[in-house]
Amino acid sequence: MAFDIIGALSGRDIALSLALVILIVLFFWIYGWSKNQAGTKVGLLIAILIMYLTFFQFPELIWIMFILFILATFGKEIMERIPK
């Protein structure tokens, strides 16, 4: 399965459109992290490489990355609401 950016932009397939939004959000998230770790140029290369591998080579990993993003963003609040 290849990721079809043109098909995602057309809006006919909701799953492709959702995957495109996830791609954009994850790209900026990974870029922000890698920019702090390795600098601007290397961070951009790392973000592009991770997005290429995830969305074009192994598209089933999109959902794992999405879950990691949700846990990193909202994980502390979610864990505080779970009764001990």
N, C-alpha and C positions, 0 to 999 in steps of 0.2 A: 504494500500500500504506500503510495507516494502522497505527499502533502501537496495539494493543489491550491496555490495562493489565489489564482484567478477565480477558481470556483468558490473559494471562501469569500472573496470580495463581491461576488455576484449576489450573495445572500439567499440563494436557493436552497442550500443545504445548511441547516442550523448547526449541525455538528462541526462542519468545516469552519463556519463563521466563529463558533465558540473556540475552536482550536486556534484560529488566527488571533483572537483576543488573548488567549492564554500565552501564545507565542510572544506577543508584544510585551505583556506584563512580565513574563519570566525573563525575557531578554533584558529589560531594564533592571530587574532585580539582580540577575547574575552580573550584569555590567557594573552596577553600583558596588556589589561586593568585591568583584575582581579588580575594579579600579582602586579600591582602598588597599587591596593586598599586593598588587603588582604594578600599579601605575596605569595611566590612561591608555596608552597604545597597546600594551600587553593585555590589559583588562578587556579592551575591545576585541582583540583577537581571541581571547579565551571565551568571551560571551558568544561570538560568532561561531566558534568551533563547537561549543556545547549545543547551541541552537541547531546547527546543521546536523550534528549527529543525532540529536533527539527528534527533530521534526522530519528529517529527510531519510535518515538511515534506520532509525529505530522508533517509529511513531507510537508504539505502544508505551513508551516511557514518558509520554506527555503527561499521563495521569499520575504517575509517581512523582514527577516534578511538581505538578499542581498540588498534590497532597503535602509535599515538603514545603511549598510556598505557604499554604494555609497554616500548617503547623508552626512555621517560623514567624508568621505574622500574628496569628491569633492563639498560638499554643499556650502561652502563659495564662491568658484569660480563660481558656477552655479548661485547663487543668485546675484552676482555682475554683471553678463551679462544680467540679466533681466532688461529691461528699466523701469524706475519709472514713 
